[in-house]
Amino acid sequence: MNMTKVVSKCAAVLSAVAIMGSTAAGIVPATFANAGNVIVASAADISDFEYDGTYFTGDLYCAVGSSFTMEVILGTQDKAYGTSGFTYEWYYSSSATKGTNKIEQFNWTKLNYTTKAITVNMTSAMNGAHIYAVKINKSTGERTSTPMRTLCSVKANLQLGTSSVSNSYVTVPVYLSGLTNNQISAGTMTLNVDKSVFDDVSFSFATNSLSSLDNYANGEYTNAFYNVSSAATLSGNLLGTFTLKVKSGANPNGSKLTLNIDKPTLTGDNFSGNLVYGINTATTEIGKSSSTSDTVPKNFRAVTNSQYHQIQFVWDKVQGADKYGIAVYLAGKWRVQTSNITTNSYITPKNLTPGMTYKVAVAARVNGKWDTTGAIKNAITVTVK
């Protein structure tokens, strides 16, 4: 594992590195090929001339159909030349070089932009692709590159499950669905609880593949988890379980919990770049049932076949279910592919388009009713090999 990649995952912004290697020809998505789609962005969150180095606005999640902005931020050494003292080059790569963020190890295509910032519409084909920019000093000709950023259109679904109260402890499972191949490498969880009700909070991961550092103080629990060399695969979408210690005499029922995960990331030796998932905020109240029920298929997962370019979906059987249905999220809508499955497995047709990423849900019919809400909340994302 190259340390350049490890550092880039942990830092909000990175200092510049010199350009190494030459660019190579590649395929440019239609969005980039049309300069008319680009809009110069407004000022970024990081102010120019405040840092020793050239910076790039952060790792990127953007939903398909929405637009994202990337901007080069000038360092203190650039102040004498002013913001008008530079021109810019932008580069795009769909290379799948694994285990590194080193620019010289990717094939790059130069884009037809010279502005300090660009705004682009996100497409599904751009998921997992990479972008970086070059700052060129008009006076000296010096060229400095930003770090590489990886685009991600995958949004994970975070959910707090049904709580269980026993003696002076409350346990709450955490489910994380919609991940690429059910995998995650790093993130920082923050759980906010009522400090007048709970003395302490701890978390137990459902996988041994993640290490973590945690702390609880004044009603806020934080847990920074990571695995820099390989991703953790979640079984049944279960990330782990919170254990909350109730204060003597306090009643936990009705107490609200709020959970966030900052920068949930997929990276490692088997991945290209750093994919930063989008994610929601999860809330629940102690004593209330979760929307995850016994009618939602558990352990929903995908097995890809690179020889035939097809995918097999498998899941645990739901008690009392007589049919299962598969739906795919396409063009902003969930579209049912089949609703007549009688086993806990489904194989797609052959020769799907390699590199295409799909969000897929499986629903079960129990007592004549389909639990589509639960199915969508537990959807997964998979890429055709």
Secondary structure, 3 states (H helix, E strand, C coil): CCHHHHHHHHCCCCCCECCCCCCCCCCCCHHHHCHHHCCCCCCCCCCCCCCCCCEECCCEECCCCCEEEEEEECCHHHHHHCHHHEEEEEEEECCCCCCCCCHHHCCCEEECCCCCEEEEECCHHHCCCEEEEEEEECCCCCEEECCCEEEECCEEEEEECCCEEECCEEEEEEEEECCECCEECEEEEEEECCCCCEEEEEEEECCCCCEEEEEEECCEEEEEEECCCCCEECCCCEEEEEEEEECCCCCCCCCEEEEEEEEEEECCCCCCCCEECEECCEEEECCCCCCCCCCCCCCCEEEEECCCCEEEEECCCCCCEEEEEEEEEECCEEEEEEEEECCCEEECCCCCCCCCEEEEEEEEEECCEECHHHHHHCCEEEECC
